[in-house]
Amino acid sequence: MELVLLTALGVGGATVIGAALGFLFKSATHKFSDVVLSFAAGVMLAAAVIGLILPSIEYGGEYGIIITVLGIFAGAACLSLIDKLVPHLHKLVGADIEEHNNGSVNKILLFVLAIAIHNLPEGIAAGVGFGAGEENVAGAIVIAAGIALQNIPEGMVIIGPMLASGIKPRKTFLIAAMTGVVEVLGTLFGYFAVSVATVILPFALAFAGGTMLYVISDEMIPETHAHGAERGATYALLVGFALMLVTDFLLG
């Protein structure tokens, strides 16, 4: 349980660290932001496949592949439904902040919701990984490490747009910190949910993996390929993916 708590704090804290670094790179170009975010997408993709989807097949036994496929689509469908039902700014980076966010409380809340919608399933994914028990601790660490690595550049690239929209630096940092808290809560929820009902573990792992794949495909990749840095973004994704493969190999 102590390891889960430390992981939850680490995953959420990575966003705060990224936000702090974001103040140093607040004038970063779109190309830089796209490459950094694409690297994060590669890390997240590997974590989803290695730490969630493959273990789901393994724990599912005879019907593992069926459970996993259903879980992936259920996770993606759930996040898609949330996207439709909850009002928020759709893009993480490069959104037209000046048009949609004028510094008012309501507009700030919309921006927080946009980030939180993507951070919550990531936190749940980290918690679900640890809920698989001691035999999957290495895999859970890979998931958590991947999400934490992904959170640092994500925290970096959201600072600039908020500052550019007129939000004060102190409030900008607090907003970023709040999104990290969401991830901490998600991690604890995922862990306890699976620990209480281990029978749902294979589906829960695939569900969490599906939410991560949805975020990568629907949000991160399109955003990183929208400003003329497609080649750099593609290689950055491959580097992030390869880094997590190496990490998994070394931990295994």
GITA-V707341 format. One record per residue. N is the residue number from 1. RES is the residue in one small letter. OMEGA is omega in radians with two decimals (NA if undefined). Layout:
# GITA-V707341
[[N,RES,OMEGA] [N,RES,OMEGA]]
This chain:
# GITA-V707341
[[1,m,3.12] [2,e,3.13] [3,l,3.12] [4,v,3.13] [5,l,3.11] [6,l,3.12] [7,t,3.13] [8,a,3.13] [9,l,3.14] [10,g,3.13] [11,v,3.12] [12,g,-3.14] [13,g,3.13] [14,a,3.09] [15,t,3.13] [16,v,3.10] [17,i,3.11] [18,g,3.12] [19,a,3.11] [20,a,3.10] [21,l,-3.12] [22,g,3.11] [23,f,3.10] [24,l,-3.10] [25,f,-3.05] [26,k,3.13] [27,s,-3.09] [28,a,3.13] [29,t,3.07] [30,h,-3.11] [31,k,3.12] [32,f,-3.13] [33,s,-3.11] [34,d,3.14] [35,v,3.14] [36,v,-3.13] [37,l,3.12] [38,s,3.03] [39,f,3.11] [40,a,3.12] [41,a,3.11] [42,g,3.09] [43,v,-3.11] [44,m,3.13] [45,l,3.13] [46,a,3.13] [47,a,-3.14] [48,a,-3.08] [49,v,-3.04] [50,i,-3.01] [51,g,-3.05] [52,l,-3.01] [53,i,3.12] [54,l,3.05] [55,p,3.10] [56,s,3.11] [57,i,-3.11] [58,e,-3.10] [59,y,-3.10] [60,g,3.10] [61,g,-3.06] [62,e,-3.11] [63,y,-3.07] [64,g,-3.08] [65,i,3.12] [66,i,3.13] [67,i,-3.10] [68,t,3.14] [69,v,3.12] [70,l,3.14] [71,g,3.13] [72,i,-3.12] [73,f,3.10] [74,a,3.12] [75,g,3.13] [76,a,-3.13] [77,a,3.14] [78,c,-3.13] [79,l,3.09] [80,s,3.12] [81,l,3.10] [82,i,3.11] [83,d,-3.09] [84,k,-3.02] [85,l,-3.07] [86,v,3.12] [87,p,-3.14] [88,h,3.03] [89,l,-2.92] [90,h,-3.04] [91,k,3.11] [92,l,-3.05] [93,v,3.06] [94,g,3.10] [95,a,-3.11] [96,d,-3.04] [97,i,-3.10] [98,e,-3.10] [99,e,-3.00] [100,h,-3.03] [101,n,-3.10] [102,n,3.10] [103,g,3.13] [104,s,-3.10] [105,v,-3.11] [106,n,-3.12] [107,k,3.10] [108,i,3.12] [109,l,3.09] [110,l,-3.13] [111,f,3.09] [112,v,3.12] [113,l,-3.14] [114,a,-3.12] [115,i,-3.10] [116,a,3.13] [117,i,-3.13] [118,h,-3.12] [119,n,-3.10] [120,l,3.14] [121,p,3.08] [122,e,3.10] [123,g,3.11] [124,i,3.13] [125,a,3.12] [126,a,-3.13] [127,g,3.13] [128,v,3.13] [129,g,3.12] [130,f,3.12] [131,g,-3.14] [132,a,3.10] [133,g,-3.05] [134,e,-3.10] [135,e,-3.12] [136,n,-3.11] [137,v,3.14] [138,a,3.11] [139,g,3.13] [140,a,3.11] [141,i,3.10] [142,v,3.12] [143,i,-3.10] [144,a,3.13] [145,a,3.13] [146,g,3.14] [147,i,3.13] [148,a,3.10] [149,l,3.13] [150,q,-3.10] [151,n,-3.12] [152,i,3.10] [153,p,3.10] [154,e,3.09] [155,g,3.13] [156,m,-2.96] [157,v,3.13] [158,i,-3.09] [159,i,-3.09] [160,g,-3.14] [161,p,3.14] [162,m,3.09] [163,l,-3.13] [164,a,-3.12] [165,s,3.11] [166,g,3.11] [167,i,-3.10] [168,k,-3.09] [169,p,-3.11] [170,r,3.13] [171,k,3.10] [172,t,-3.13] [173,f,3.13] [174,l,3.10] [175,i,3.12] [176,a,3.12] [177,a,3.12] [178,m,3.12] [179,t,3.05] [180,g,3.10] [181,v,3.10] [182,v,-3.13] [183,e,3.07] [184,v,3.13] [185,l,3.12] [186,g,3.12] [187,t,-3.14] [188,l,3.13] [189,f,-3.13] [190,g,-3.13] [191,y,-3.08] [192,f,-3.13] [193,a,-3.12] [194,v,3.12] [195,s,-3.14] [196,v,-3.09] [197,a,-3.09] [198,t,-3.12] [199,v,-3.12] [200,i,-3.04] [201,l,-3.12] [202,p,3.13] [203,f,-3.12] [204,a,3.10] [205,l,-3.14] [206,a,3.12] [207,f,3.12] [208,a,3.10] [209,g,3.12] [210,g,3.11] [211,t,3.14] [212,m,3.11] [213,l,3.13] [214,y,-3.13] [215,v,-3.13] [216,i,-3.05] [217,s,-3.03] [218,d,-3.02] [219,e,-2.91] [220,m,-3.10] [221,i,3.10] [222,p,-3.12] [223,e,-3.09] [224,t,3.14] [225,h,-3.03] [226,a,-3.03] [227,h,3.05] [228,g,3.14] [229,a,-3.03] [230,e,-3.09] [231,r,3.12] [232,g,3.13] [233,a,3.14] [234,t,3.13] [235,y,3.09] [236,a,3.08] [237,l,3.13] [238,l,3.11] [239,v,3.11] [240,g,3.13] [241,f,-3.12] [242,a,3.12] [243,l,-3.14] [244,m,3.05] [245,l,3.12] [246,v,3.12] [247,t,3.11] [248,d,3.13] [249,f,-3.11] [250,l,3.12] [251,l,-3.13] [252,g,NA]]
